[in-house]
């Protein structure tokens, strides 16, 4: 047998791939082949952190000062838990009770950052207060002492870049970390910017925040049990509005049976609302005098 010529070998190398392609085309007409990439990819719509949150409804007569009440945590973030309760539920009940009390009195306008079980990052909570041009911002939380169930009492936090104690620093670290989802900080758009704003604009606002914190402590005397270190400060993200006086009220320890039962009861919510409403009235009365 004569060996195949070089020209014939080259022709065969060209024709064989063409024949293979033609065979695949003919086969595809008889055997359905799914299109690659379609029907095999699961797409999940993630929330856009840079999209402003919807503004809540504001109740009250136009022209009155506005109080924005922030119930901490929510959605996938339950906050602290103990005694069969979750912080996000406890603080939403307190926020609603205070809103209802303020609406009934009719001396201020009022809005909630959340009135349901939704999740908001700290920047969104602050942004709501600023976009509504709030005159006062109150964030409500409930603490946890882990296995130390005997620890009890409320605390009042104001903003400071230097924590008032190691416990306050740890609390701020834990609260600020609630903006993390699977290790990613979804609310970290501008810690640097926030720090600059605090340094430039916060002095006057901080004085007003401190004044409101003192009024809460005064009006709650004898009505609400406080932690031995009732006044605290820390670098809490939710208090970083440079132009809105802001206070975080730690209503008690959800890991303490008495605190948890008080905060979850209608009587406890009513007592909290009464005390806080008095403090808010006193705060705005003093603002008008100054």
C-alpha atoms as one frame of an Amber mdcrd trajectory, in Angstrom:
protein
   0.000   0.000   0.000   1.361   3.353  -1.046   1.785   5.837   1.757  -0.748
   8.711   1.820   0.549  11.854   0.159   1.172  14.976   2.213  -1.603  16.810
   0.329  -4.088  14.053   1.213  -3.054  14.178   4.891  -3.637  17.920   5.045
  -7.040  17.545   3.370  -8.009  14.866   5.877  -7.044  17.072   8.836  -9.343
  19.805   7.500 -12.303  17.577   6.678 -12.392  15.514   9.893 -13.264  18.441
  12.249 -15.894  19.689   9.771 -17.458  16.249   9.686 -17.515  16.102  13.491
 -19.298  19.458  13.697 -21.834  18.364  11.091 -22.522  15.192  13.075 -23.161
  17.202  16.228 -25.574  19.508  14.424 -27.545  16.562  13.021 -27.623  14.879
  16.444 -28.832  18.040  18.158 -31.894  18.062  15.906 -32.952  14.691  17.267
 -31.747  14.898  20.890 -32.803  18.028  22.845 -29.823  19.652  24.477 -30.530
  22.346  27.110 -28.975  25.727  26.510 -25.986  26.192  28.720 -26.396  28.755
  31.476 -30.204  28.988  31.329 -32.257  27.441  34.049 -29.153  26.450  36.027
 -28.292  29.739  37.742 -30.060  30.892  40.909 -30.245  34.668  41.073 -30.945
  36.398  44.390 -31.814  40.090  44.595 -29.701  41.600  47.363 -30.752  44.828
  49.099 -28.861  47.891  47.941 -27.193  49.490  50.933 -26.755  52.800  49.101
 -30.495  53.139  48.372 -32.194  55.436  50.914 -34.739  53.723  53.135 -38.366
  54.746  52.665 -39.319  57.543  55.007 -41.845  56.561  57.688 -45.142  58.302
  58.334 -44.968  61.308  60.645 -47.870  61.768  63.072 -48.745  65.085  64.674
 -49.551  68.683  63.907 -47.294  70.556  61.502 -44.901  72.963  63.162 -44.352
  70.892  66.300 -40.886  69.480  67.060 -40.243  65.997  65.654 -39.080  62.992
  67.671 -37.826  59.949  65.742 -37.987  56.728  67.773 -35.755  53.864  66.713
 -36.534  50.290  67.778 -33.187  48.516  67.578 -32.398  45.409  65.537 -35.172
  43.692  63.518 -35.535  41.234  60.644 -32.722  38.692  60.535 -31.065  40.428
  63.510 -32.970  39.506  66.714 -30.550  41.292  69.035 -30.192  39.880  72.535
 -32.283  36.960  73.742 -33.166  35.581  77.136 -36.034  34.396  79.332 -37.890
  33.376  76.146 -37.819  36.914  74.702 -36.017  38.551  71.783 -34.739  42.100
  71.943 -36.146  43.162  68.565 -39.682  42.328  69.730 -39.319  43.865  73.188
 -37.998  47.197  71.918 -40.582  47.478  69.143 -43.301  47.188  71.793 -41.648
  49.955  73.823 -41.266  52.180  70.745 -44.925  51.784  69.810 -46.039  52.520
  73.370 -44.028  55.743  73.438 -45.284  56.768  70.002 -48.899  56.235  71.084
 -48.329  58.222  74.269 -46.767  61.141  72.386 -49.541  61.112  69.787 -52.143
  61.162  72.560 -50.511  64.132  74.268 -50.201  66.013  70.960 -47.225  68.168
  71.945 -44.724  66.809  69.405 -44.682  65.067  66.062 -43.429  61.487  66.106
 -42.149  58.825  63.679 -40.740  55.301  64.042 -37.744  54.148  62.016 -39.480
  50.768  61.850 -43.015  49.747  62.796 -42.606  46.104  61.791 -40.019  43.329
  61.806 -37.716  44.857  59.197 -33.935  45.174  59.271 -32.220  48.545  58.946
 -28.493  49.173  59.095 -27.355  51.903  61.463 -26.721  54.379  58.651 -30.333
  54.012  57.465 -31.688  54.755  60.941 -29.557  57.873  61.225 -30.438  58.863
  57.651 -34.175  58.668  58.375 -33.796  61.078  61.295 -31.726  63.515  59.234
 -33.945  63.392  56.133 -37.006  64.070  58.291 -35.139  66.963  59.912 -35.768
  65.466  63.346 -35.305  67.526  66.488 -34.582  64.502  68.678 -33.585  60.867
  68.058 -34.127  58.075  70.586 -32.857  54.551  69.935 -34.305  51.856  72.211
 -32.474  48.617  73.048 -32.370  45.871  75.683 -29.074  44.496  76.930 -27.758
  40.988  77.615 -25.509  39.828  80.443 -25.094  36.283  79.154 -25.153  33.784
  81.990 -25.113  36.533  84.628 -28.895  36.586  85.066 -28.670  38.712  88.211
 -27.444  41.792  86.290 -30.297  44.275  85.954 -31.182  47.895  85.258 -31.464
  50.453  82.477 -28.642  52.567  81.013 -28.479  55.765  78.967 -25.840  56.097
  76.240 -24.608  59.197  74.459 -22.000  59.399  71.722 -18.308  59.595  72.448
 -15.300  58.518  70.406 -13.819  57.322  73.691 -15.934  54.838  75.624 -16.751
  55.667  79.242 -15.743  52.164  80.330 -14.542  48.833  78.991 -18.113  47.509
  79.287 -19.416  50.442  77.224 -16.751  49.815  74.588 -17.729  46.142  74.369
 -21.390  47.093  74.111 -20.663  49.525  71.255 -18.602  46.894  69.452 -21.452
  44.381  69.744 -24.147  46.831  68.644 -22.100  48.226  65.753 -21.375  44.675
  64.561 -25.084  44.098  63.868 -24.454  45.738  60.466 -22.516  42.625  59.459
 -24.029  39.885  57.316 -21.876  36.781  56.855 -18.859  38.779  57.944 -19.449
  41.653  55.516 -20.087  45.120  56.923 -23.112  46.229  54.884 -23.280  49.612
  56.583 -19.639  50.608  56.444 -19.858  53.247  53.780 -18.310  55.977  55.797
 -16.822  55.537  59.219 -14.117  58.011  58.183 -16.673  60.548  56.971 -18.775
  59.994  60.091 -15.779  60.629  62.344 -14.984  63.879  60.542 -18.609  65.008
  60.810 -18.677  64.189  64.494 -15.514  66.156  65.142 -16.699  69.196  63.170
 -20.415  69.366  63.957 -21.166  67.358  67.072 -20.195  69.693  69.897 -23.474
  71.597  70.146 -25.506  68.494  69.340 -23.621  66.543  71.993 -24.501  69.133
  74.632 -28.187  68.737  73.735 -27.886  64.935  73.781 -26.340  65.086  77.253
 -29.134  67.390  78.425 -31.781  64.936  77.211 -29.954  62.031  78.861 -29.944
  63.896  82.199 -33.677  64.549  81.891 -34.380  60.866  81.240 -32.436  59.970
  84.372 -34.294  62.597  86.420 -37.795  61.740  85.199 -37.224  58.000  85.632
 -36.127  58.288  89.265 -38.299  55.955  91.318 -40.132  54.606  88.256 -37.428
  52.669  86.396 -34.614  50.675  87.955 -31.208  51.739  86.644 -27.904  49.938
  86.388 -25.335  51.173  88.970 -23.522  52.855  86.052 -26.584  54.434  84.476
 -24.859  57.087  82.318 -22.485  55.765  79.675 -20.910  56.878  76.412 -19.398
  55.029  73.470 -18.760  55.280  69.728 -22.179  53.963  68.712 -22.931  54.220
  64.992 -26.633  54.788  65.535 -25.898  58.023  67.451 -23.676  59.559  64.766
 -26.081  62.125  63.309 -24.016  65.322  63.666 -27.041  67.632  63.685 -29.705
  65.615  65.584 -29.456  65.235  69.381 -29.383  61.461  69.900 -29.596  59.105
  72.867 -29.615  55.314  73.102 -31.755  54.001  75.955 -30.786  50.529  77.127
 -34.100  49.642  78.758 -32.855  46.741  80.867 -31.316  43.283  80.679 -33.391
  40.813  78.728 -31.384  38.033  80.409 -32.796  39.100  83.795 -36.187  37.581
  84.594 -37.602  40.676  86.320 -36.352  43.078  83.639 -37.613  40.926  80.774
 -41.042  40.459  82.335 -41.334  44.197  83.067 -40.323  45.248  79.548 -42.698
  42.765  77.898 -45.727  43.643  80.044 -48.356  46.283  79.195 -47.705  47.903
  82.577 -43.970  48.061  81.955 -44.421  49.548  78.482 -46.865  52.144  79.847
 -44.440  53.129  82.620 -41.605  53.480  80.123 -43.759  55.595  77.800 -44.863
  57.872  80.640 -41.310  58.471  81.859 -39.878  59.050  78.400 -42.735  61.347
  77.367 -42.089  63.511  80.450 -38.394  63.704  79.606 -39.206  64.705  76.015
 -41.637  67.416  77.175 -39.044  68.803  79.575 -36.358  68.733  76.894 -38.334
  70.794  74.386 -39.546  73.182  77.088 -35.915  73.924  77.933 -35.019  74.294
  74.254 -37.691  76.978  73.887 -36.356  78.859  76.902 -32.742  78.855  75.685
